[in-house]
Amino acid sequence: MYKLLFILLFISNLYSKTDNATQNPVVYAVLGDTIYNNVKKIESLKKLQEFQVYLDEILPYVKEVKATKAMGYKIEEGDTNISKSKYLAKLRKLSKINDFFVQNIRNNFKYSLKHKDNQIFVHSVDSGLLDIKRYQRDIKKYYYAHEDEIEEYGDILSMIVNGYKSKFKKKKKKVYHSLSKKEIQDAKMKRIRKKDKAKQEALNKALEAELINKKVNIRKVQKKELESTSN
């Protein structure tokens, strides 16, 4: 079932790429297709908190990609005023920026696993810029270790999670768009109270153990004093 899910994801992605490719300039398509197919995904990063520092890079990049794509179309139409070498140079420049954001997503994903950051984990997986096939084991392992803490996720993680759950006939988790804000907040508060209660119980046990140890030590001291007095 899980293999079937990834086959469907692959086919869907393939059709999406094929459909996008037919809308992209054919000139230097090997380099251009990746840039043009990723630009909307990169533009969407501006909505994420961890990418706010890159707003000054994202917006000009998107604008330049659109302008470069227009150049590619003009070359296809036979416009001799547009230099192919100049177009190729722009693609190479944009390719490096594209790779920077893809690498950034990959680094964020690894960071989220190491530091147990659920928000960055979800953002990385659902960005569309992470190699899902390569990291599917890490995604599954992390998700099921933090399932009760993850409240919201998008289409990509939803397909992975629900596809994997159905393999074991587990109840599917509702995705964020089917939950109200109040339900999400209530669930969060419930988990916070549960964690606080557990911490308080652990603290009480530690204090109780410390008190017992003190009493035992006091008794030992008193016993020694009594023994020395009797001698």
Order of alpha helices (4+ residues) and beta strands (2+ residues): alpha-alpha-alpha-alpha-alpha-alpha-alpha-alpha
